[in-house]
Amino acid sequence: MKFLILLVVWFLLLAVAWPLALLVVLVAPIIWLLALPFRLVGLVVAALFAFLRALLFLPARILGFRG
């Protein structure tokens, strides 16, 4: 659904200002490539926090706490 809305907005932009729409098509993959390392760092940090949480709550789970 999000893709369909994005496509409709892009076609509206194409109808109103076609040079800007073509610029969006050319620049969007470059922006995605630049944002990719930040997304990977976010994923690693989230996994690290999940690991630390599991490690800290391990004694409670071993003792049978059901939270």
Backbone torsions as a table, in degrees:
resi	resn	phi	psi	omega
1	MET	NA	-40.9	179.5
2	LYS	-63.4	-39.4	179.7
3	PHE	-65.0	-39.3	179.8
4	LEU	-64.1	-42.9	178.0
5	ILE	-64.1	-42.2	178.1
6	LEU	-61.7	-40.7	178.7
7	LEU	-64.8	-42.7	178.8
8	VAL	-64.4	-41.7	178.4
9	VAL	-64.4	-39.1	179.1
10	TRP	-65.7	-40.7	177.6
11	PHE	-65.4	-35.7	174.4
12	LEU	-64.3	-41.8	176.4
13	LEU	-64.0	-37.8	177.4
14	LEU	-62.5	-39.3	-180.0
15	ALA	-71.6	-33.3	-175.8
16	VAL	-87.3	-48.1	-176.1
17	ALA	-141.6	87.1	-173.7
18	TRP	-66.3	-31.7	176.8
19	PRO	-65.2	-37.3	177.8
20	LEU	-67.4	-37.4	178.1
21	ALA	-65.7	-40.1	177.1
22	LEU	-67.3	-36.4	175.9
23	LEU	-63.6	-39.3	176.8
24	VAL	-62.2	-41.7	179.4
25	VAL	-64.0	-36.0	-178.9
26	LEU	-79.7	-33.7	-174.1
27	VAL	-89.1	-26.6	-176.2
28	ALA	-58.6	-44.1	177.6
29	PRO	-65.1	-32.9	178.4
30	ILE	-67.2	-42.3	177.6
31	ILE	-64.3	-39.4	177.9
32	TRP	-63.0	-41.8	178.5
33	LEU	-66.1	-36.5	177.4
34	LEU	-70.3	-31.4	-179.3
35	ALA	-82.5	-17.2	-176.4
36	LEU	-58.8	-45.3	177.9
37	PRO	-61.1	-36.3	179.0
38	PHE	-66.7	-36.2	176.8
39	ARG	-67.0	-39.0	177.6
40	LEU	-65.9	-40.2	177.2
41	VAL	-64.0	-40.7	176.9
42	GLY	-61.9	-39.9	178.0
43	LEU	-65.0	-42.4	179.6
44	VAL	-65.8	-41.9	179.0
45	VAL	-65.3	-40.9	177.3
46	ALA	-63.8	-40.2	177.8
47	ALA	-66.5	-37.7	178.0
48	LEU	-64.3	-43.5	178.2
49	PHE	-66.1	-37.3	176.8
50	ALA	-64.9	-39.9	177.8
51	PHE	-64.6	-44.8	178.9
52	LEU	-63.5	-38.6	178.0
53	ARG	-64.7	-43.6	178.2
54	ALA	-64.5	-37.6	179.8
55	LEU	-68.4	-40.0	179.9
56	LEU	-71.3	-32.2	-179.1
57	PHE	-91.6	1.8	-179.3
58	LEU	-61.1	-43.9	178.7
59	PRO	-61.2	-37.7	179.0
60	ALA	-66.6	-38.0	179.3
61	ARG	-69.7	-34.6	178.8
62	ILE	-67.8	-36.4	179.8
63	LEU	-78.9	-4.4	172.6
64	GLY	94.9	19.5	177.9
65	PHE	-71.8	129.2	178.1
66	ARG	-112.9	97.3	-177.0
67	GLY	-90.6	NA	NA
